[in-house]
Amino acid sequence: MYSKILSIRFPRTIVDEPVVVNLVKKFDLSFNILKATIYPRKEGLMVLELSGHRKNFQKGVRYLRGLGAKVENIGQNIKRDEVKCFQCGACTAVCLTGALYIKRPEMEVIFDSDRCSACELCVSACMAQAMEVSFDRSLLY
């Protein structure tokens, strides 16, 4: 089983189509919607965990891109500024997915973007303001 958390930005031309249902029916994928804001006749944004066999996953992503959706690994939208980070580890205490963890014995904070769910808890927990979000958050609220 292959699984990734993706951000999918839908152009207004396809927001009224059953895109996620097609991922299930045509590609035998399962999903968990983490965040979604999709308005009729406007652009939409969905953050979801998509799971299935690797080949089906790749076909499903190609299907989305073929429709004009912009598909990204969600970890690409969350960045850590290595210069600002002073390795305090506060972010690791709030990270529910384990994307932020302390490497021992070095006591270095590691960010694994593939495990990130974009919950943004690390952003508010970071005293150094080293965690940054690069997607348009106004679409999520």
C-alpha positions in Angstrom: 0.0 0.0 0.0 1.3 3.4 -1.0 0.1 6.6 0.7 0.9 10.3 0.4 -0.6 13.5 1.6 -1.3 15.8 -1.4 -2.6 19.3 -2.0 -4.8 19.5 -5.0 -5.6 22.9 -6.5 -8.7 22.6 -8.8 -9.3 25.1 -11.6 -12.8 26.4 -11.7 -13.5 24.4 -14.8 -13.6 21.1 -12.9 -14.8 22.0 -9.4 -18.3 20.7 -10.2 -17.0 17.3 -11.4 -16.9 14.1 -9.1 -13.1 14.1 -9.2 -12.5 12.3 -5.9 -15.2 9.7 -6.6 -13.4 8.9 -9.9 -10.2 8.3 -8.0 -12.0 5.6 -6.1 -13.9 4.1 -8.9 -11.4 4.3 -11.8 -8.2 3.8 -9.9 -9.2 1.8 -6.7 -7.7 4.5 -4.4 -8.9 5.4 -0.9 -8.7 8.9 0.5 -9.0 10.9 3.7 -9.9 14.5 3.2 -7.9 16.6 5.7 -8.9 20.1 4.5 -11.0 21.3 1.6 -12.4 24.5 0.3 -14.1 24.2 -3.1 -16.6 26.8 -4.3 -18.8 26.5 -7.4 -17.4 28.3 -10.4 -14.2 29.2 -8.4 -10.8 27.6 -7.8 -10.7 25.0 -5.0 -8.1 23.5 -2.8 -8.1 20.1 -1.2 -5.6 18.4 1.1 -6.0 14.7 1.2 -4.2 11.5 2.1 -4.4 9.3 -1.0 -3.7 5.6 -0.7 -3.6 2.6 -2.9 -1.2 0.5 -5.0 1.7 2.5 -6.3 0.7 2.1 -10.0 -2.9 3.1 -9.3 -1.7 6.1 -7.3 0.5 7.3 -10.2 -2.4 6.8 -12.7 -4.7 8.7 -10.4 -2.3 11.6 -10.1 -1.9 11.7 -13.9 -5.7 11.7 -14.2 -5.9 14.8 -11.9 -3.1 16.6 -13.7 -4.8 15.8 -17.0 -7.9 17.6 -15.8 -5.8 20.7 -15.1 -5.4 20.2 -11.3 -2.2 21.2 -9.7 -1.0 18.3 -7.5 1.8 18.6 -5.0 3.1 16.6 -2.1 1.9 18.6 0.8 5.3 18.6 2.4 6.4 20.8 -0.5 4.2 23.5 0.9 5.7 23.5 4.4 9.3 24.6 4.8 11.7 25.0 7.6 14.2 27.9 7.5 17.4 26.2 8.6 19.0 29.6 9.4 16.2 30.6 11.8 15.8 27.2 13.5 17.9 26.9 16.7 17.0 23.2 17.3 14.8 23.8 20.4 12.5 20.9 19.5 9.2 22.6 20.4 7.8 21.7 17.0 8.4 18.0 17.6 6.0 18.0 20.7 3.0 19.1 18.5 3.8 17.2 15.3 1.1 14.5 15.1 2.5 12.6 12.1 6.1 12.4 13.3 7.3 14.6 10.4 9.3 16.6 12.9 11.4 14.6 15.2 14.7 14.7 17.1 17.6 12.7 15.7 19.6 11.2 18.6 22.3 11.3 19.9 22.9 14.5 17.8 19.8 16.2 19.2 19.1 17.6 15.8 15.5 18.4 14.7 14.7 16.7 11.4 11.8 17.6 9.1 10.5 14.7 6.9 8.2 16.5 4.4 6.8 13.2 3.1 5.1 12.6 6.5 3.8 16.2 6.9 0.0 16.6 6.9 0.1 20.4 6.8 -1.8 20.7 10.0 0.3 23.9 10.7 0.7 23.1 14.5 4.4 23.5 14.1 4.1 27.0 12.7 2.4 28.3 15.9 4.7 26.2 18.2 8.0 27.4 16.6 9.4 30.2 18.8 12.0 31.0 16.1 9.3 31.3 13.4 11.4 28.9 11.3 8.4 26.9 9.9 6.7 28.5 6.9 3.6 27.7 4.9 3.7 28.5 1.2 0.2 27.5 0.0 -2.7 30.0 -0.1 -4.2 29.4 3.4 -7.1 31.8 2.6 -8.6 29.0 0.6 -8.7 26.7 3.6 -10.8 28.8 5.9 
